Every structure is written in structure tokens, then in C-alpha cells.
Amino acid sequence: MVVFLVVGGILLYGLIAVYVERKVAAFIQDRVGPIETGPWGLLQTLADVVKLMRKAVPAPAGRESTLYEVAPLIALSAVCAALAWLPLWPLHAASPFGLWIAVGIMALETVAIFLGGWSSHSKYALIGAFRLLGLVLSYEVLLGLLLLIVGLSYGTWDLVAIRDLQKNTWGLLLSPGMLIAGILWLLLSFLVSHRAPFDLPETESELVAGYLTEYGGMAFGFFMLAEYIVMFLQAYWITHVFLGARWVGLWVPLLIFFQMVVRWAWPRWRPDQAIKLLWKYAIPVAFGAFVLEALWHKL
């Protein structure tokens, strides 16, 4: 029963999130958005899911068939496995390294995207995959530094313990280092979810659809659902680690909505600009925040 409820919740979240993002994109671009299918266009996303279910998954010539076929399953499985570490239900996984483990599991989604692009035997998908590789080698360093700051501040990566340690004040306000880490994690949320302005693996205006060029049907749908779950995970972790782990029902939708607005309101960064932002600014600032956090606790 619990499994069915979780799966149903994930699918419902995906339907709602896609509909809301379409409306947000339409508002920013001075369009109407979905209005025809169902009242106020509410059934448009459901109709798209039915369409994807009826479409066959393409079989491009020259593909590495095994990797090509399992990549979407790996992407969706990885992000769903990361959900098991969220203390939102009694049967969640727990460990003193819970946050670190959950982030590591979610990183398999990035591996799946690379495998999907590399195995498609398409120059556009391959370029998207290698763009992702360059971005990952940069933002994973930033992520590691932020996790070290969190561990220094709380003394643990156990999500339950982190929640309990924020009874009196938000984690964001515990120290200057944590304030900087919270701001940087917000930037990181766009990088990890591979969304504009950092959607370098896809860049539909440059690479057709990047790593998704040769995908269709439910394989395409799995990749898209995984992306929206990553958005949820990033919003939840920011709420849980930095915003007191309370009012999840308020902060998580607001942060997801913020990601949607930025995607459609902010122009895409070039690959060199994104990597420069990380190595020249974000990573040095994160390292400085790590040193500051260490000094804060020593003094």
C-alpha cells in the first residue's frame, strides 16, 4: 500500500509540476498556455502522458542498445531511491551519513544522462553528454564543499538529527558559513537539475534536444520525470538543512516555483561561462565558507 501511495504521489506531482511550469512559461512569454484539454487545460499533461505511452521508443541505428534502453530506468530509479532518505514518512532510511548517501544516490541520475547521450549514436546527444561531463566535474566539487560545511555545522549528516538541531533557529542563521552555504546550494539546485540557465546537456536551441535527441515515448517521459523529482529533492534539502525543516509544504513548492521562474526568465549561460562561474567564484567562495565555518566552531 505504501509503495502504491508513493508511486501515485510521484506521478501526481509530475502532472501538477509540468502543468504549473507551462502556465509560468506562458505568463512570462505573454502567452495563454494550456486551456483546451479539460477545465483550464488541467488535463493537458495527462493527455501528453497518454500520448507518450502510445509512442514507441526510437531505435537509432548504431546505438549501444543495452545502455540506451536502461539509461532512462537508471535515471528514474536513482532519484526515486534518493526519496527513501527523506524523513517524510515513518519507513524512511536513516544513517549518520544520510544526506551524503542520498546526494550520492541521486548523482546516478547524472550518470544515466551521460550514458543515454553517449549510447544514442548521435552527434547532438554526444555533445550534450560531454557538456554534462564538464559541468559535473565542476559542480560536484562545490557540492562536496557544501556538504562538509553542513557536517561541520551540525556534526552529522543524519537528516532527522539536522531537523532536531533546528528547533530554535534556522540552519541558515547558525553561522556566516551556513548562510553562504545556503545561498550557494540555491545556485547548485539549478546546476544539479540541469535546467536553464544551466541546461547545457539539452540546450534545445543549439543541439536539437541534446542527450534527449534520440529518445521518445516513455523513455523520454522517464528522463523528464526524473528531472522534476530532482527539483523536488533540491527544494526539500534546502528547506530541511537551511530553513528549519519546518513548513515543508510551504517552502518546497515556493522553491520549485522559483526554479521554474528562473528557467523561463533568465537566458542560458554558455558552457565556458557556467564553468567559469563555478571555478572562479562559487568554489573559492565555498572553500572560504568552509574555512570560516571551521574557525567559527573552533573559536
C-alpha positions, 0 to 999 in steps of 0.5 A: 500500500505504501509503495502504491501511495508513493508511486501515485504521489510521484506521478501526481506531482509530475502532472501538477509540476509540468502543468504549473511550469507551462502556465509560468512559461506562458505568463512570462512569454505573454502567452495563454498556455494550456486551456483546451484539454479539460477545465483550464487545460488541467488535463493537458499533461495527462493527455501528453502522458497518454500520448507518450505511452502510445509512442514507441521508443526510437531505435537509432541505428548504431546505438549501444542498445543495452545502455540506451534502453536502461539509461532512462530506468537508471535515471528514474530509479536513482532519484526515486531511491534518493526519496527513501532518505527523506524523513517524510514518512515513518519507513524512511532510511536513516544513517549518520551519513544520510544526506551524503548517501542520498546526494550520492544516490541521486548523482546516478541520475547524472550518470544515466544522462551521460550514458543515454547521450553517449549510447544514442549514436548521435552527434547532438546527444554526444555533445550534450553528454560531454557538456554534462561531463564538464559541468559535473566535474565542476559542480560536484566539487562545490557540492562536496564543499557544501556538504562538509560545511553542513557536517561541520555545522551540525556534526552529522549528516543524519537528516532527522538529527539536522531537523532536531538541531533546528528547533530554535533557529534556522540552519541558515542563521547558525553561522556566516558559513551556513548562510553562504552555504545556503545561498550557494546550494540555491545556485547548485539546485539549478546546476544539479537539475540541469535546467536553464540557465544551466541546461547545457546537456539539452540546450534545445536551441543549439543541439536539437534536444541534446542527450534527449535527441534520440529518445521518445515515448516513455523513455523520454517521459522517464528522463523528464520525470526524473528531472522534476523529482530532482527539483523536488529533492533540491527544494526539500534539502534546502528547506530541511538543512537551511530553513528549519525543516519546518513548513515543508509544504510551504517552502518546497513548492515556493522553491520549485516555483522559483526554479521554474521562474528562473528557467523561463526568465533568465537566458542560458549561460554558455558552457565556458561561462557556467564553468567559469562561474563555478571555478572562479567564484562559487568554489573559492567562495565555498572553500572560504565558507568552509574555512570560516565555518571551521574557525567559527566552531573552533573559536 
